[in-house]
Amino acid sequence: MTEQKSAFVVSADWLEQRLTDPSVKILDASWYLPAQNRDPKGEYAAAHIPGAVFYDQDVIADLTSGLPHTVPSPDAFAEAVGGLGIGETDTIVVYDGPGIFTAPRVWWLLRTMGAKSVFVLDGGIDGWKADGRPVTTEVPEPVAARFHPRFDAEAVTSFAQMSAIVATGSRQIADARGAARFTGEEAEPRPGMRSGHMPGAKSLPSGVFSVGGRFKSLEALRETIEAAGIDLDKPVVTTCGSGITAAIITLALQSLGHTDNRLYDGSWSEWGSRSDTSVITGKE
């Protein structure tokens, strides 16, 4: 019996067959933590999937927020993405380095801004290279497109909304940071932040959703989420260190047909750096 896979994730075979299709646009959305010791721009320049343009998550953001890669205004997003040759009606494939790491954030953001046909590449560029598939150093010169944004404000949770969720328990909280960061045993990678988690949060480390950079089957995703204590019949807000890997949980939820989910954009970069927020250490 064939395992059912996410409708939002495409295989390398699928993409390779469409490399010459002008309606398919490819984004390299690689981004790394300092500890990973990888240079996304340098790797893109050295070898990327033919036709892919680089999407800089640190630049296509609200740079006035004081927080990393915050959701930009719809108009600013539309201008930046349009400049990459992307329109909201295109079929868009987003990839990252190891697969199912930072690409889901851009998948989520594109959809939140109104794009409908957006997918994540299974296995990332690492898997693509390991398979011996074509790469290039040629940087595309895309013709600017018009991206008409239709921003879904309900997809994004603000600090005030997150504070109310913690206070009332109105939504389940799924935290994508590593287990040791969740419990407070491991210090946060960004200076000046307390360790631990929000009251009521459940630990769902981002790495549990994939194996070798490939997204798990729908059945395995369901088992993973339910094992963490998340009820798929109830609303969820996702969070992480800075709003990137939280989107992996969002991808898993939406792959399972769960639609009542939001992403806390400020995530722990905001919550953990404030002195007026409740922080819990330990497993609960």
N, C-alpha and C positions, 0 to 999 in steps of 0.2 A: 504493500500500500504506500503510495507516494505521500510524503509529508507535505502538509499545507504550509506555504510560506507567505510572508507579508506581501500584500499587493503594492506596498510602497517601496519595495526593495527589488532592484533588478540585478541579474547576473552579469558577469563579465562577457559571457557569450552574447547575451542580448544586446549589450552596448557595442561590442565589437562589430556586430552585424549592421549597426546603424551609424557608424562613424562618418559616413558620407551623406547622411540624411540632414539637409539644411534645417529641418524643423526640430532637430534634437540639439539642444545646447548643453554643454558640459562645463561644470564649475569645479575647480580644485579648491576646496574649502579647508585645506589642512591647517592645523594650528596645534601648538604643543606647549606643554608646561616646561619651565626651565629644566626640570629634572630629567626630562626625556632627551635633552641634548640633540634636538633635531631642528633644522632650519627649514621651515616650509617654503619660503621664497627661493632659497638656494636649491632645494630639491626640485621645485617646479622648473627652475631654469635649466637644471641638469637633465631632467627627463619628466615629461608629463604625457598624458593621453592626448593623441592628436585632436586638435580643435578645442581643447580645454583652455579656459581663461582662469586666471587666479582671482579668487574672492578673498579679500583680506578682512578677516573678522574683527581686527583691531581698528580698521579704518571705516568700514561700513557700519557705523555705530553712532550713538549719541555721545560725542566727545565732550559734552558739557556736563555729563552726569556725575563725573568723579568716580565712576565704577567702570570695570572693564567690559568692553563690547556690549554695551546696553542697546536695546532696541532703538533704532533711529526713528525719526519722524517718517511718516509714509512718503512725503514728498522727497525727503533726502534719500530715502531708500530707493525710490523709483528713479531718481536721477542717477544714482550710483550704479544700480543694476542695469538700467537702460544703457548706460555708458559701456557696459560689458556686452552689449548686444542682446540683452535678454528682455523679452516681452512677457506679459502675464499669461498669454495664450500659448507660449512655447511649451514643448516637452523638455523638461529640465532634469538633468542627472547630476547629482552632487556627489563628490567623493572626497575622501581624506586619505591620510597615510595608511594606518593599520586596518582601516575598515570599521564602520560603526563606532566612530569616536567623536569627531567634530562635525562631520557632514550632516547628521540629523538636526543640528541646530539651524543650519541654513535651510534644510528641507522644511523645518517648522516655520522659520521666519518668512520664507517665500510664500508658503501657504497662508500664513497669518496676514500677509500683505496682499493676498488675492490671487496668487497663481494656483492653478488647479492640478496641473499635470506635472508633479514633482516627485522625483525618485532618488533613492540613495543607492550607490553602487556597492554591492556585496563584495567584501574582501579588500576594498580600497586599492590604492595604487601599489601597495606592497604585494597584494595578491595578484594584481594585474601583471606586475613585473615578474613575479615568481612563475607565472604561467607562460612567460615568454611572449606576451602580447606586444603590439607595436607601441612605441613611445617616440617622442620627438623633443627637440630643443627649440623648434620653431614656435615663436610666440604669435598667436593670431592677432590680427588687427580688425576687431569686430566693427561692423557698421552699427552706429548708435541706434537703439530701438526705443520705442515709447512703452514704458511700463505703466499701466493704469492701476494705481493702488486701490485696493478695497480693504482697508484695515479692519481686522476683527479684534476690537479692543477686549472682547471677552476671553481671548486666548492668553492674555498677559495679566499677571497678578502684580500689583504694586506693593510697596512696603506697608501702606495703610491697610490694604486688603489682606495681606499676609498676617499682619498683627491681629486682625479681627478673626481670621481663620484659626490661629493659634489659641486665641482667647475663648472661642466658642466651639471649636471642634467641628465646624460646619463642613469641612473637607478633610479627607485623608491626605496626609503629607508623605510623599515618597522622595527620599533623599538619595541622590545618585553618587555621592562621594564614597570613597573607600570606607570599609568598616571601621578601621582604626581612627580615621578622622571623625567619623560619626560618633564613636564612643568617647573621643577626646584623648585617646591613648597616643595618637600621632598629632604633632603640631601642624597647623595649617601652613601651606606653602607661601602664603602671602603674609608679610609682617603686620603686626598690630591687630590680629584677629584672635578672639577667644576660640578655644577648642570645644567640641561637643555638638549638640544638635538642638533643634527646636522641640519644645514639649509636644508630645503626641506623634512625632515623626517616626516613620518606619525606614529602615535601612534597605536600600535596593541598589547596591554598587553597580555602576554603569557596565562594568566588565562581565556581569553575569548574563547579559542578554545575547552574547555572541561567543562563538568558538572559532579561534583562528581568524578573527576579523569578519566572520560570516554570521549573519543574524540567525538566531534559533528558529525552529519551526513554531507555528502558532500554538501548538499544544505545549511545547516546552516553555514558550513565553508565558502562557497562562499559568502553568505550574510554578514558574519562577516568581511571578507576581503574587500569586495567592499564598505561596510559602512564606513570603515576607509579611503576611498579615493584611494585605490590601484586598478589599472587597470590590470586585469589578462591577458590581451593581450600584456602587456609590461614587460620588464625585471625588476627584483627586486633584491635588496641586503638586507639581513636580518642582524639585529644587536640587541644587548641587553647589559647587564652589563659586562659579561665576555665571551660571545660566547656560552653559554649553552642553555638558553631558546630561543635564536634566532632560534635554530633548530626546535622549535615547529612551528614557522611560516613556516620554510622550509618544514616540514612534511605536513602541511596543503596545501601549494602550490603544492607540488609534488603529493599529494593525489588527487588534482583537475586536474592533468595533466599539470601543469605549470612546464616547464623544464628549462627555462632561469632564474634561480635564483642562487645566490651565498650567502655565509655567511661570514660576516666580523669577522674574528677570534679574533682580538684584542678588538673589540667592545668598550664599553664606558670605560673599564679599561685602554685602550690605548688612545682613543680620548679625554676623559675627564681629563686625567692626564697630558696632554701636554699643553704648553702655546702658541703654534703656531697654534692651531685649532680654527675654528669658532664655537661658542656655542650660541644657541638661547634659550631664556626662554619664557614661555607662551605657548599657544596652537599651535601657528604657528611660 
